[in-house]
Amino acid sequence: MRNEINSKIALIISREGMGEAPPELSLTLIKNYLALLVQEGKIPAYICLYGNGVKLICQGSPVIQEFKAIEEKGSKIIICKTCLAFNNMLDKTEAGTIGTMADIVDVQHNCTKIINL
């Protein structure tokens, strides 16, 4: 499968999972979604995590391998520093780059399509 990095797409994850669902289902949905991105080679240029979404890229998360695979394929993952600090997780990230809200605003401004999960 050829990887297709779309330089104009940013994926925004602000929840610890996907959708308004019970936690177990929400985590299953995000795991399936991220795995499909890798499987299909449809890689967003950026993934931004803030709010409770930062918990998905920290130690103990069930989706760490999916994030690492997406990052290896060229996606830039930006994690909100303020959100990590609030959750006492600054030293717990497993992939991506810790950034500021200004970094996230830049991504949103420069991409033509924003996908909110």
C-alpha positions in Angstrom: 0.0 0.0 0.0 1.4 3.4 -1.0 1.5 6.0 1.7 -0.4 9.1 0.8 0.4 12.0 3.1 -2.1 14.8 2.6 -0.3 18.0 3.4 -3.5 19.9 3.8 -5.3 17.7 6.4 -5.0 18.0 10.1 -6.6 15.6 12.5 -7.7 17.1 15.8 -8.2 14.8 18.8 -9.6 16.5 22.0 -11.1 13.4 23.7 -9.7 10.3 25.2 -11.3 8.2 22.5 -13.7 8.9 19.6 -17.3 10.0 19.7 -19.7 10.3 22.6 -19.8 6.8 23.8 -18.9 4.7 26.8 -15.1 4.7 27.4 -14.5 1.2 26.2 -16.3 1.8 22.9 -14.8 5.2 22.4 -11.3 3.7 22.7 -12.1 0.8 20.4 -13.4 3.4 17.8 -10.2 5.5 17.9 -8.0 2.4 17.8 -9.9 1.2 14.7 -9.8 4.6 13.0 -6.0 5.1 13.6 -5.3 1.5 12.4 -7.3 2.1 9.2 -5.3 5.3 8.5 -2.1 3.2 8.6 -3.6 0.2 6.8 -5.0 2.3 4.0 -1.9 4.6 3.8 -4.1 7.7 4.2 -1.8 9.7 6.5 -2.8 13.2 7.7 0.0 15.8 7.6 -0.7 16.7 11.2 -2.4 15.2 14.3 -3.0 17.6 17.1 -3.9 16.4 20.6 -5.3 18.6 23.3 -7.8 18.4 26.2 -8.2 14.8 27.3 -6.9 13.7 23.9 -3.3 14.0 25.1 -3.9 10.9 27.3 -4.0 8.8 24.1 -0.4 9.3 23.4 0.9 8.7 26.9 2.2 5.6 28.7 -0.5 3.0 29.1 -2.7 4.1 26.2 -4.0 1.3 24.0 -3.3 3.3 20.8 0.4 4.1 21.2 1.4 1.6 18.5 -1.0 3.2 16.0 0.3 6.7 16.7 3.9 5.5 16.4 3.1 3.8 13.0 1.4 7.0 11.7 4.3 9.1 12.9 6.8 6.7 11.2 4.9 7.2 7.9 5.5 11.0 8.1 2.6 12.6 10.1 3.7 15.3 12.6 2.0 14.8 15.9 1.7 17.9 18.2 0.7 17.4 21.8 -0.6 20.4 23.9 2.0 21.1 26.7 -0.6 22.9 28.9 -2.9 19.9 28.7 0.0 17.5 29.5 1.0 19.6 32.5 -2.6 19.8 33.8 -2.8 16.0 33.7 0.7 15.6 35.2 1.8 13.8 32.0 4.7 16.0 30.7 7.1 13.1 31.0 4.7 10.3 29.9 4.5 10.9 26.1 5.4 7.9 23.9 5.4 9.6 20.5 4.9 13.0 18.9 6.3 16.5 19.9 5.2 18.6 22.8 4.0 21.9 21.5 2.0 25.0 22.4 -1.5 26.2 21.5 0.3 28.5 19.1 1.7 25.5 17.2 -1.8 24.0 17.0 -3.3 27.3 15.8 -0.6 27.4 13.1 -1.5 23.9 11.9 -5.2 24.8 11.8 -4.5 28.0 9.9 -2.3 26.4 7.3 -4.4 23.3 6.6 -7.4 23.4 4.3 -9.2 20.6 6.0 -9.6 20.0 9.7 -11.0 16.7 10.9 -12.3 16.8 14.5 -12.6 13.5 16.4 
